[in-house]
Structure formats: structure tokens, C-alpha cells
């Protein structure tokens, strides 16, 4: 069935919708449904489906982020919460006497 440039009646649309919700439509059929629901003459009985396809049509129009998007996000994050000079304090390293005491205490057991 050639769906391009074809005016479909409500029964054809309902049949395609059933195929769509069953996951059995072709890409061409899905494009036809999208084109149908983006038009102005939608039967009132298909208002729910119209809203579903309206959502899909609008969500497809979300633009890609700009090239400097990440930079803008990071510059908006407060330095107060993420200090740039984050250092983790390290415990002092043991000196020779402490090491000898540890070794001798292990040898006692």
C-alpha cells in the first residue's frame, strides 16, 4: 500500500494505529501517521492519539546542545560546593622508631 500523498479515512487510520501500538508498522506507515496527526483535520474520536503524536512531534524538535553547553553548565555550578583546590589530607608517614615498634609487637604474638 503506497501511503504517500494518500488521504486516509478514519478506518485506515485506526488500522494503522492498531499496527503501530502492536509494534508492526513500517517506517513509511509511521511517517504517514505522523503526517496525518500533524495536519489540521483530525476526527474528534482520535483526539487521544492526536495528543500522543503531538508529543512525539514536539519532542523530536528539541535542538542539540550548543558547542559551549558543557562549559556553561560548569561555570554555573558554584565553586563553594566544588572547590578547585580539593586536597585530601594524608596521615603522617611513620618514622623508623614507629616501624620498629610495630614489627616488634607483631613478633610478640
Beta strands, then each sheet from edge to edge (+ up, - down):
end
